[in-house]
Amino acid sequence: MSRLAEEITAAHALLRPQVAVTALTHSPALSAHTGCEIYLKCEHLQHTGSFKFRGASNKILKLNDSQRNKGVITASSGNHGQALALAGRRAGVAVTVYTTTSASPLKIDAIKAYGAQVISLDTDPLSVELEAARQAHQQETLFISPYNDADIIAGQGTIGAELVEQLPDVDAVFVAVGGGGLISGIGAALSQRKPDTEIIGCWPANAPTLQRSLEAGHIIEMEEQETLSDGTAGGIEPGSMTFPLCQKVIDRTVLVSEQEIRAAMKSVARHERWMIEGAAGVALAGAIKLAADYQGKKVAVILCGRNILLEKFLDAVQ
């Protein structure tokens, strides 16, 4: 954990200025509604519209010459693919993204617009990830996991470093969780900088594979239901380094319904005039659901992304 904290500190310096320091905005309306002091960490305003640009940039900047020349392969439902595509284009590194045929068309079009090659497979996200890793091995090309990579996690952890600088007395942080890279990084950063901050992992009740794995004490496979939070959907790679990290850094977990996610997305649109994607709604929904336990406390909510089709967003908030 201390090594990861050191890597986060290094990334915090390395990523400037290409990665933005996002605003931490106090929300009077959401604070009044919940009884907590709600601060929104605006990762939806990061380049490519999500926090993923942090980890992708850190990974690309740390490639050696051979890796740069061969290009890289990844798997993504959208946000990580977009982030890696842009980071790769800026560095002159070819990027191939494996994804599912069910991935958001908006996100796939954005990946292609950044210059990456996209290969779509008609299967589930975990199977796509395993196939992408297999292809990379066959082609002797570097596979970059969306979450199971120390450099990716360190990049995401710079959010935690920024949080402490922006709100030194933060009491709790609510984070949506998929593969665990984001919350692992944030938790590692805060464990060194402000260890008394509570880290709350938030999942859609329809897709809680990692949360159920944490309960079981080992990584499990389970069938998930459809969720607005497509950015957190899917299983976790066997042997993922994020699993033991999540066991260490997550203090509490919460599951939220699709209706609670919709209500959170609508609240941000109404009060803050921002359109956020489902995964960002998960984090706010978790904070709202547990608000009674954090009355008067300073609570940071990670708004992790904004990449959602307009039609899907309007349907969610109507």
C-alpha positions as CSV (number, residue, x, y, z in Angstrom):
1,M,0.0,0.0,0.0
2,S,2.8,2.4,0.8
3,R,4.5,1.7,-2.6
4,L,1.2,2.5,-4.4
5,A,0.9,5.7,-2.4
6,E,4.4,6.6,-3.6
7,E,3.4,5.9,-7.2
8,I,0.3,8.1,-6.8
9,T,2.5,10.9,-5.6
10,A,4.8,10.5,-8.6
11,A,1.8,10.4,-11.0
12,H,0.3,13.5,-9.3
13,A,3.4,15.4,-10.7
14,L,3.9,13.5,-13.9
15,L,0.4,14.0,-15.3
16,R,0.5,17.8,-15.3
17,P,-0.5,19.7,-17.4
18,Q,-2.1,17.1,-19.8
19,V,-4.5,15.8,-17.1
20,A,-6.7,18.5,-15.5
21,V,-7.1,19.1,-11.8
22,T,-10.9,18.9,-11.6
23,A,-13.0,21.1,-9.5
24,L,-14.4,20.1,-6.1
25,T,-17.7,21.9,-6.0
26,H,-19.9,22.4,-2.9
27,S,-23.6,21.7,-3.6
28,P,-25.9,23.8,-1.4
29,A,-29.0,22.1,-2.8
30,L,-27.8,18.5,-2.3
31,S,-26.4,19.5,1.1
32,A,-29.7,20.9,2.2
33,H,-31.5,17.8,0.8
34,T,-29.2,15.3,2.7
35,G,-28.1,17.1,5.8
36,C,-24.5,16.5,4.9
37,E,-22.0,18.9,3.4
38,I,-21.9,17.5,-0.2
39,Y,-18.9,18.2,-2.4
40,L,-18.9,17.0,-6.0
41,K,-15.6,15.9,-7.5
42,C,-16.1,16.8,-11.1
43,E,-14.4,14.0,-13.0
44,H,-17.1,14.2,-15.6
45,L,-15.3,17.4,-16.6
46,Q,-12.0,15.6,-17.1
47,H,-10.7,15.1,-20.7
48,T,-12.7,12.4,-22.5
49,G,-15.5,13.0,-20.0
50,S,-14.3,10.6,-17.3
51,F,-11.7,9.9,-14.6
52,K,-10.2,7.2,-16.8
53,F,-7.9,9.7,-18.6
54,R,-5.8,9.9,-15.5
55,G,-4.8,6.2,-15.4
56,A,-4.5,5.9,-19.2
57,S,-2.2,8.9,-19.4
58,N,0.0,7.6,-16.6
59,K,0.3,4.2,-18.3
60,I,1.1,5.6,-21.7
61,L,3.7,8.1,-20.3
62,K,5.5,5.2,-18.6
63,L,5.8,2.9,-21.6
64,N,9.3,2.0,-22.9
65,D,10.3,2.6,-26.5
66,S,9.6,-1.0,-27.5
67,Q,6.1,-0.9,-26.1
68,R,5.4,2.4,-27.7
69,N,6.5,1.1,-31.1
70,K,4.4,-2.1,-30.9
71,G,1.2,-0.3,-29.7
72,V,-1.1,-1.5,-27.0
73,I,-4.3,-3.5,-26.7
74,T,-7.1,-3.0,-24.1
75,A,-10.7,-4.0,-23.3
76,S,-13.3,-1.4,-22.5
77,S,-17.0,-0.7,-22.5
78,G,-16.2,2.9,-23.4
79,N,-14.6,5.3,-21.0
80,H,-11.2,3.5,-20.6
81,G,-11.1,3.0,-24.3
82,Q,-11.7,6.7,-25.0
83,A,-9.1,7.7,-22.4
84,L,-6.4,5.3,-23.7
85,A,-7.2,6.3,-27.3
86,L,-6.6,10.0,-26.6
87,A,-3.5,9.4,-24.5
88,G,-2.1,7.1,-27.2
89,R,-2.8,9.6,-29.9
90,R,-1.1,12.4,-28.0
91,A,2.0,10.1,-27.5
92,G,2.0,8.6,-31.0
93,V,1.1,5.1,-29.7
94,A,-1.3,2.9,-31.7
95,V,-4.2,1.6,-29.6
96,T,-6.6,-1.3,-30.2
97,V,-9.7,-1.5,-28.1
98,Y,-11.8,-4.7,-27.7
99,T,-15.3,-4.2,-26.6
100,T,-18.8,-5.7,-26.5
101,T,-21.4,-5.3,-29.2
102,S,-23.7,-4.0,-26.5
103,A,-21.4,-1.1,-25.5
104,S,-22.7,2.5,-25.8
105,P,-22.6,3.6,-29.5
106,L,-21.6,7.1,-28.2
107,K,-18.6,5.8,-26.5
108,I,-17.5,3.5,-29.4
109,D,-17.8,6.4,-31.8
110,A,-15.7,8.5,-29.5
111,I,-13.0,5.8,-29.3
112,K,-12.8,5.7,-33.1
113,A,-12.7,9.5,-33.3
114,Y,-9.6,9.5,-31.2
115,G,-7.9,7.2,-33.7
116,A,-8.1,3.8,-32.0
117,Q,-9.0,0.5,-33.8
118,V,-12.2,-1.0,-32.3
119,I,-12.9,-4.8,-32.3
120,S,-16.4,-5.7,-31.0
121,L,-17.3,-9.1,-29.7
122,D,-20.7,-10.5,-29.1
123,T,-20.1,-11.7,-25.5
124,D,-19.9,-10.4,-21.9
125,P,-17.4,-7.8,-20.7
126,L,-15.2,-10.2,-18.8
127,S,-14.9,-12.6,-21.7
128,V,-14.0,-9.6,-23.9
129,E,-11.3,-8.7,-21.4
130,L,-9.9,-12.2,-21.4
131,E,-9.9,-12.4,-25.2
132,A,-8.1,-9.0,-25.5
133,A,-5.4,-10.2,-23.1
134,R,-5.1,-13.5,-25.1
135,Q,-4.7,-11.6,-28.4
136,A,-2.1,-9.3,-26.9
137,H,-0.1,-12.3,-25.7
138,Q,-0.2,-13.9,-29.1
139,Q,0.8,-10.7,-30.8
140,E,3.6,-10.0,-28.2
141,T,1.9,-6.6,-27.6
142,L,1.2,-5.0,-24.2
143,F,-2.3,-5.5,-22.8
144,I,-3.5,-2.7,-20.6
145,S,-6.2,-3.7,-18.2
146,P,-8.9,-1.0,-17.4
147,Y,-8.2,-1.6,-13.6
148,N,-5.8,-4.5,-13.0
149,D,-2.6,-2.5,-13.5
150,A,-0.5,-0.6,-11.0
151,D,0.1,2.4,-13.2
152,I,-3.6,2.7,-14.1
153,I,-4.5,2.6,-10.4
154,A,-1.9,5.1,-9.5
155,G,-3.2,7.5,-12.1
156,Q,-6.8,7.2,-10.8
157,G,-5.4,7.7,-7.3
158,T,-4.4,11.2,-8.1
159,I,-8.1,12.1,-7.5
160,G,-7.4,11.2,-3.8
161,A,-4.3,13.4,-3.7
162,E,-6.4,16.3,-5.2
163,L,-9.2,15.7,-2.7
164,V,-7.0,16.2,0.3
165,E,-5.5,19.4,-1.2
166,Q,-9.0,20.8,-2.0
167,L,-10.8,19.6,1.2
168,P,-8.2,18.7,3.9
169,D,-10.9,17.8,6.4
170,V,-13.0,15.5,4.2
171,D,-14.9,13.0,6.3
172,A,-16.1,10.5,3.7
173,V,-15.8,9.7,0.0
174,F,-18.4,7.9,-2.0
175,V,-17.1,6.1,-5.1
176,A,-18.9,3.9,-7.7
177,V,-17.1,0.6,-8.2
178,G,-16.7,-1.7,-11.2
179,G,-13.3,-3.4,-11.4
180,G,-12.1,-1.5,-8.4
181,G,-9.3,0.5,-9.9
182,L,-10.8,3.9,-9.1
183,I,-11.6,3.2,-5.4
184,S,-8.3,1.3,-4.9
185,G,-6.3,4.4,-6.1
186,I,-8.4,6.9,-4.1
187,G,-8.3,4.7,-1.0
188,A,-4.5,4.2,-1.2
189,A,-4.0,8.0,-1.6
190,L,-6.2,8.8,1.4
191,S,-4.8,6.0,3.5
192,Q,-1.5,7.9,3.5
193,R,-2.7,11.5,3.4
194,K,-5.9,11.3,5.6
195,P,-6.4,7.8,7.0
196,D,-9.4,8.7,9.1
197,T,-11.5,9.4,5.9
198,E,-14.1,6.8,5.4
199,I,-14.2,5.2,1.9
200,I,-17.6,4.0,0.8
201,G,-17.9,1.7,-2.3
202,C,-21.2,2.1,-4.2
203,W,-22.7,-0.5,-6.6
204,P,-25.9,-0.8,-8.6
205,A,-27.9,-3.6,-7.0
206,N,-28.3,-5.1,-10.5
207,A,-24.5,-5.5,-11.0
208,P,-22.6,-6.0,-7.7
209,T,-20.1,-8.7,-8.7
210,L,-17.1,-7.2,-6.8
211,Q,-19.2,-6.3,-3.8
212,R,-20.4,-9.9,-3.6
213,S,-16.9,-11.1,-4.0
214,L,-15.7,-9.0,-1.1
215,E,-18.5,-10.5,1.0
216,A,-17.5,-14.0,0.0
217,G,-13.8,-13.3,0.6
218,H,-12.8,-14.4,-3.0
219,I,-13.5,-13.4,-6.5
220,I,-16.8,-15.0,-7.8
221,E,-18.7,-15.1,-11.0
222,M,-22.3,-14.1,-11.1
223,E,-25.0,-13.2,-13.6
224,E,-25.7,-9.5,-13.5
225,Q,-28.8,-7.7,-14.6
226,E,-29.0,-4.7,-16.9
227,T,-28.1,-1.4,-15.3
228,L,-27.9,2.3,-16.1
229,S,-24.4,2.1,-14.7
230,D,-22.8,0.4,-17.7
231,G,-19.4,1.8,-16.7
232,T,-19.3,-0.4,-13.6
233,A,-21.0,-3.5,-15.1
234,G,-19.2,-6.8,-15.6
235,G,-17.1,-9.2,-13.7
236,I,-13.6,-8.9,-12.3
237,E,-10.6,-10.6,-13.7
238,P,-9.4,-13.6,-11.8
239,G,-6.4,-12.7,-9.6
240,S,-6.9,-9.0,-10.0
241,M,-4.7,-6.8,-7.9
242,T,-7.6,-4.6,-7.1
243,F,-9.4,-7.3,-5.1
244,P,-6.9,-7.3,-2.1
245,L,-6.6,-3.5,-2.4
246,C,-10.4,-3.1,-2.1
247,Q,-10.4,-5.4,0.9
248,K,-8.0,-3.0,2.6
249,V,-9.3,0.4,1.6
250,I,-13.1,0.0,1.5
251,D,-14.7,0.8,4.8
252,R,-18.3,0.3,3.8
253,T,-20.4,-0.8,0.9
254,V,-23.8,0.2,-0.4
255,L,-26.1,-1.1,-3.1
256,V,-28.5,1.3,-4.9
257,S,-31.5,0.5,-7.1
258,E,-32.0,1.7,-10.7
259,Q,-34.6,4.1,-9.4
260,E,-32.2,5.6,-6.9
261,I,-29.6,6.0,-9.7
262,R,-32.1,7.8,-11.9
263,A,-33.1,10.1,-9.0
264,A,-29.5,11.0,-8.4
265,M,-28.8,11.7,-12.1
266,K,-31.9,13.9,-12.1
267,S,-30.9,15.8,-9.0
268,V,-27.5,16.7,-10.5
269,A,-29.2,17.9,-13.7
270,R,-31.8,19.9,-11.7
271,H,-29.5,21.5,-9.1
272,E,-26.1,21.6,-10.8
273,R,-27.1,21.7,-14.5
274,W,-24.9,18.8,-15.4
275,M,-25.6,15.6,-17.4
276,I,-23.8,12.7,-15.8
277,E,-23.7,9.0,-16.7
278,G,-25.2,6.2,-14.6
279,A,-22.0,5.3,-12.8
280,A,-21.7,8.8,-11.4
281,G,-25.3,8.6,-10.4
282,V,-24.4,5.4,-8.4
283,A,-22.0,7.3,-6.2
284,L,-24.4,10.1,-5.4
285,A,-27.3,7.7,-4.9
286,G,-25.1,5.9,-2.3
287,A,-24.4,9.2,-0.5
288,I,-28.1,10.0,-0.5
289,K,-29.0,6.5,0.8
290,L,-26.6,6.7,3.7
291,A,-27.0,10.4,4.4
292,A,-28.5,9.8,7.9
293,D,-25.1,8.5,9.0
294,Y,-23.1,11.5,7.9
295,Q,-25.2,14.4,9.1
296,G,-23.2,17.6,9.2
297,K,-20.1,15.9,7.9
298,K,-18.1,16.8,4.8
299,V,-18.8,14.2,2.1
300,A,-17.1,14.0,-1.3
301,V,-18.9,12.3,-4.1
302,I,-16.9,11.3,-7.2
303,L,-18.9,12.2,-10.3
304,C,-16.9,9.8,-12.4
305,G,-18.2,10.5,-15.9
306,R,-20.6,12.1,-18.3
307,N,-20.5,9.8,-21.3
308,I,-24.1,8.8,-21.9
309,L,-26.4,9.0,-24.9
310,L,-28.7,12.0,-24.7
311,E,-31.7,9.9,-25.4
312,K,-30.7,7.4,-22.6
313,F,-30.1,10.3,-20.2
314,L,-33.5,11.9,-21.0
315,D,-35.3,8.6,-20.6
316,A,-33.5,8.1,-17.2
317,V,-34.5,11.4,-15.7
318,Q,-38.0,11.9,-17.1
